[in-house]
Amino acid sequence: MYKYPNTTILVFCKAPIAGTVKTRLMPHLNGQAAADIHIELSQRTLALLLKAQLCPIQLWCYPDKEHSFFNDCVVKYNVTLYEQKGSDLGERMLFAITHALQQSPRVLLLGCDSPSLIAKDLDLAISSLQTQQDIVVAPAEDGGYVMIGMKQAYPELFLNMKWGHNRVLSHTHEKIKQLGLNVTETKQQWDVDDINDLNRYKNSE
């Protein structure tokens, strides 16, 4: 059984289509090689979650859930597939969180490309949601975040936000403060975006 049956993990993942994922690794890698890295990182994340047995896992797929990779993940990692919906990342995150909170009292949303995450990090994040804390967030070295969890959906944290820059985390904290919410910030993480990140990942294996 799961350690935290009252929580659901939401993993955001793009279909591994050459030329559409890990594009910042190109031109150092061709489109297929970049897609293969995306597959490797996604499988690493899902394997970590499966082994940890912390709580049920939902795989939120983009642009849809029809790719064979997603179907393979259902078999290998015991995930349930959902389609991301929304015009930008913030809308898609809010939709997933809102949907999941209709079935689960607590949710933790993360991406699939942060090799620094370990089971202890996930456990600490989920355990903070069992307290009076409203929000948990795992900061990223690039100024964003790799995980965010909550017990209630807060549109202000996701809508009308500019994504993909080095002030995403600070803007999120500003919104959290304006809402008067309690927040736990966990250990800083890093993800694989460019060729330097990829070399770091390969050297850390």
Secondary structure, 3 states (H helix, E strand, C coil): CCCCCCEEEEEEEECCCCCCCCHHHCCCCCHHHHHHHHHHHHHHHHHHHHHHCCCCEEEEEECCCCCHHHHHHHHHHCCEEEECCCCCHHHHHHHHHHHHHCCCCEEEEECCCCCCCCHHHHHHHHHHCCCCCCEEEEEECCCCEEEEEECCCCHHHCCCCCCCCCCHHHHHHHHHHHHCCCEEECCCECCCCCHHHHHHHHHHC
